[in-house]
Amino acid sequence: MTELKINADRLWSSLMEMAKIGATPKGGVCRLALTDLDKQGRDLFVQWCTEAGCTVKVDAMGNIFARRPGRNNNLAPVGTGSHLDSQPTGGRFDGVYGVLAGLEVIRTLNDLGIETERPVEASVWTNEEGSRFAPAMVASGVYAGVFTLDYGLSRADVDGKTMGEELARIGYAGTEPVGGRPVHAFFETHIEQGPILEAEGQTIGVVTDAQGQRWYELVLTGQESHAGPTPMPVRRDALLGAARVIQLVNEIGLAHAPVAVSTVGMINSYPNSRNVIPGKVFLTVDFRCPDNAELSKMDEELKVGVARIAAAAKLEFDLKQIFQYDCVHFDESCVQMVREGAQALGYTARNIVSGAGHDACYMSKVTPTAMIFVPCIGGISHNEIEDAKPEWIAAGGNVLLRAMLAKANELPEVFKSNETVAVA
């Protein structure tokens, strides 16, 4: 058992092959959700899974499930996976590592001739990033019952194209129901996307919790007018109001530090002409904190502050919260399996809280779930220069293999081999 490991070279090779799809000049990738490049990545994953003997199914949100059979296929499967879509200037490991680590677990089980009691599944979740379609993780959210299917399919990009339309266009509008089936446990492997593991010389992050998040969209409306003749005191400058809101958001994050963070990540000014006072500005706000009570305080401070700023600048405002999930506490037994896997392999490890959202956060609502983090160089992610060492990538895959194998060999107290309905 101590020598049970994945094929590290094969996993790395698969990552580099997938990274060719949507490759960018600086060494990253751009595979926005449901684009032609996303389709190419999906097609390659499906091809590899089929070659590994898996049965592949796609649900109505485009989520892909590649199943390796077990000894008792009436039992609920043990799942793993992440996403293939990226940020516009994304890296080679964010999301895709968790997908291909799952495939590598299946390939390794095949190589070693290991038969698990339960089926094992590797999955791809649609639009995790939320870059093209907001909110993030919408497809796993539909799977977990957080969003309706109609809501998920109706999400539109800036050009008005909906997820439903784009799924049909690229051939991934599946026929399987979204969710509603038993899953025994779920694991997601991911780069940390932060600096802690590398800075401390730790190889494995045992993820115990994930931060809660709230996303907002704000439109400030003033009045467009000529930049020359319009006196300063009578201006209704929407961009000036936005600047003050950006300062407010930063102050809120600092006031709730070190546990909380706050970000304005997108801003669009209209009409965006050098000699016209901006009449309308759209911007986004992102709050994250591992304490739900603190998030609620930040929410109230934002609402009060935006109203005050708009009144002072003689602006109208429309502030909407478009996305929320509470802090996640991952399953103790699954977390312990990750911890034990790291210990058995001699890896340095520490408990860690995820600062980013992941599909595992929604999966935790429907099945016992845990996450495995490995370092990334400089803690940099959502960037073309995102990088990781091959030995870190291998370590995460080895821990995933052990955790999944342990869960996949768990049997219920009473199991009848002739049952026709999957049981947990």
Secondary structure, DSSP 8 states (H G I E B T S, - for coil): -TT----HHHHHHHHHHHHTTTB-TTS-B---TTSHHHHHHHHHHHHHHHHTT-EEEEBTT--EEEEE--S-TTB--EEEEE-----TTB-SSTTHHHHHHHHHHHHHHHHHT---SS-EEEEE-TT-S-SSSSSTTHHHHHHTTSS-HHHHHH-B-TTS-BHHHHHHHHT----B-SS-S--SEEEEEEE-SSSHHHHHT-SEEEEEEE-EEEEEEEEEE---EETTTS-GGG---HHHHHHHHHHHHHHHHHHTTTT-EEE---EEEES--TTEE--EEEEEEEEEES-HHHHHHHHHHHHHHHHHHHHHTT-EEEEEEEEEE--EE--HHHHHHHHHHHHHTT--EEEEEE-S--HHHHHTTTS-EEEEEE--GGG--SSTT----HHHHHHHHHHHHHHHHHHHT---SS--TT--S-B-
